[in-house]
Amino acid sequence: METAEKMPRTKAESKVRIDVYLPKPLVEEIERVAKADGWTEAELYRMLVLDGLSVYSEKSNKRLINEQMRKKRKVQEEETDDDNSD
């Protein structure tokens, strides 16, 4: 894989190597941004993964909270309906 071969090796033992296939235009954009901002490509890939995970986690948490609130509201409405039917 072309991109993985460009990634510099580090001495960090806590890291795991993952091969990812990306569209060439995206890889070229990452290379351009990394060079312009003074990052190594490996650093920029790590930041993108961490930022992406952060955004995904936030969306996932919002979805979970929304589902929980809807369930709670449904239970409250059912309880209200039961009280009104008496």
WOCORSUL-V414715 format. One record per residue. N is the residue number from 0. SS is DSSP state (hx for helix, st for strand, lp for the rest). PHI is phi in degrees with one decimal (* if undefined). OMEGA is omega as a letter, one per 20 degrees, with the letter a starting at -180 (999 if undefined). Layout:
# WOCORSUL-V414715
n = [N/N]
ss = [SS/SS]
phi = [PHI/PHI]
omega = [OMEGA/OMEGA]
This chain:
# WOCORSUL-V414715
n = [0/1/2/3/4/5/6/7/8/9/10/11/12/13/14/15/16/17/18/19/20/21/22/23/24/25/26/27/28/29/30/31/32/33/34/35/36/37/38/39/40/41/42/43/44/45/46/47/48/49/50/51/52/53/54/55/56/57/58/59/60/61/62/63/64/65/66/67/68/69/70/71/72/73/74/75/76/77/78/79/80/81/82/83/84/85]
ss = [lp/hx/hx/hx/hx/hx/lp/lp/lp/lp/lp/lp/lp/lp/lp/lp/lp/lp/lp/lp/lp/lp/lp/hx/hx/hx/hx/hx/hx/hx/hx/hx/hx/hx/hx/hx/hx/lp/lp/lp/hx/hx/hx/hx/hx/hx/hx/hx/hx/hx/hx/hx/hx/hx/hx/hx/hx/hx/hx/hx/hx/hx/hx/hx/hx/hx/hx/hx/hx/hx/hx/hx/hx/hx/hx/hx/hx/hx/hx/hx/hx/hx/hx/hx/hx/lp]
phi = [*/-62.2/-64.5/-62.5/-68.7/-80.3/-68.1/-71.5/-77.9/-123.7/-89.6/-68.7/-79.2/-85.2/-101.5/-117.8/-82.5/-130.5/-91.3/-131.0/-97.4/-124.4/-61.3/-54.0/-59.8/-67.8/-63.0/-63.7/-66.6/-62.1/-60.8/-63.5/-64.6/-59.5/-64.8/-65.7/-93.3/80.4/-97.5/-78.8/-61.0/-60.8/-63.3/-66.9/-58.8/-61.9/-63.1/-63.3/-65.9/-65.0/-64.2/-63.0/-65.0/-62.4/-63.6/-61.5/-61.9/-62.4/-64.3/-64.0/-63.6/-61.7/-64.0/-63.5/-62.1/-61.8/-62.8/-63.8/-66.2/-64.7/-63.5/-63.4/-65.1/-63.2/-62.7/-63.3/-66.0/-65.0/-64.7/-65.5/-63.5/-64.1/-65.5/-73.5/-78.9/-75.6]
omega = [a/a/a/r/r/a/a/r/r/r/a/a/a/a/r/r/r/r/a/r/a/r/a/r/r/r/r/r/r/r/a/a/r/a/a/a/r/r/r/r/a/r/a/r/r/r/r/r/a/r/r/r/r/r/r/a/r/r/r/r/r/r/a/r/r/r/r/r/r/r/a/a/r/r/r/r/r/r/r/r/r/r/a/a/r/999]
